[in-house]
């Protein structure tokens, strides 16, 4: 099974890129983030034409997550659980069972600035993910958490650690929150394959950062150990970040092949 994750940075603006990429990469499951579409505006038919069922959870101009699958799409849950949720509700998480694997697409809040209310909200939301894991899953499940975590797990995951001192995405509380998920029983599956630095998934649009290699690895696929042991191959598809039809997303897709 080929599982992929991609922050598309507006599906309305990037749909031609996504269609083109699906046609050649042919993932069995694609988790998308930042779709930025209300549910009634989601472009279902282009995905169906490519052989995918699709589930989506959106709110319009901001956020939005989706899962496209050609190996089944069962028990779809938008949010942390079915029914009403407490506190601020944003379209940042959805999950479904695809080909016998429980797959979640998640978009972690950016945090904006260390110490801000947005930063505190980010940490609270990540704590909610940890609670959701503990309440609804076990480390022995075949589970994949895929998405834009807005956290660079280690200094080697940013192009120049000195330039990020005091910034979000690299602060100790954020990395500790990610560590809670890993300690529960998840594996950073891409790092299981590749130990080198300079494997980035996001590059700012400004100042030629992509072509100059000034990026961050903030898109992750966290798999439970039984699933991580079955990973055979993975890649960050930088070609999709280049794009030939308009401006591409500022993120590149991340793919893993899993021998299920």
C-alpha positions, 0 to 999 in steps of 0.5 A: 500500500502506498500512503502519501500526505500533502499539505496542498495549500488550497485545493481550489488553487492546486487541484490541477497539481493534485490531479497531475500528481495522483495520475503519476504517483498513484498512491493508494491513500492520500491525506491532504491538509489545508484544503481551504474548502467548505464541504459543499465546495469539495471537488469530488468528481475529479477524484472519482475520475481517477479512481478515488473515494474521498472524505473531507472535513472543511470550514471554508477559507482556513484549515481543512483536511481530506483523505482520498483512497482507492482501497476503501474508505470506511468508518470515517470520523471528522474530528477527534470523535463522532458527535459534538466536540468541546472547545474551539472546533476546527477542521484539522483532523479526520480518520478512516480505515483504508485497506485495513489500515487506520489512517488519520490526516491532521493539520497541527496549528502553526503557533505563529509566535512562541508564547502567544495564544496561538502557540498555547492553542497549538500545544493544547491541540497536540495534547488533545491528539495524545489523549485521542490516541490513548483513548481510541487506539493501541500501539498494536493497531495498524495506524498511520498519522499523516500530515503537516505537524508544523514541528521540525523534530530535530535540528537536522530538520531545518536548514540552519538551526541558528536562524530558528532560535526562539521561533515556533516549529523548533521550540522545546515544548513543541518537540516535547509534545511530538515526543509524547506521541512517539513515546506512546508507540509511534515511529517517524517512519521516514527517519526509519529509512533515511537518517541524513539531514536536508530532507525537507518537505516545506520551503517558503515561497520568498527569496528563492528558498526552494531552489536554495535549499532553505527548508524544513521537514514538518510533514510527517508520517507517524506509524505504529510499530507493527506498520512501521516494520512493514515500510519498504520505501519512501520519498519526498517528491520534490518535483511536485513542489516545482510545478508546471501549472501555476504556483505549486503548494509550498509543501511537497508530498511525502510517500511511504510504501507499506507491505501490508 
